[in-house]
């Protein structure tokens, strides 16, 4: 029996929050929206995140089928990350968040208390 009595397991926003609510998730998805990236490239784009945390976030996103992880059989290992088909569907939302963020920055700048 599920102890969750608030109904959030069926709420679309709750489901989305579970998948994309990680501290670095939106930034990872945003960076991958530009195309295929290797681990090192992603890490350079996000220098504040540790390699271990980035690895965990990538694995989590892969488990939700939002990103693909392609390993090439070579030495040294080569791994590429990209958005899946369902992962690509978040790109317009990320674009909308980016646009909203720009508007918010303008709003804050224009409404500062003097």
Buried (B, 14 or more C-beta within 10 A) or exposed (E): EEEEEEEEEEEEEBEEEEBBEBEBBBBBBBBBBEEEBBBEBBBEBBEEBEEEBBEBBBEBBBEBEBBBEEEEEEEEEEEBBBBBEEBBEBBEEBEEBEEEEEEEEEEEEEEEEE
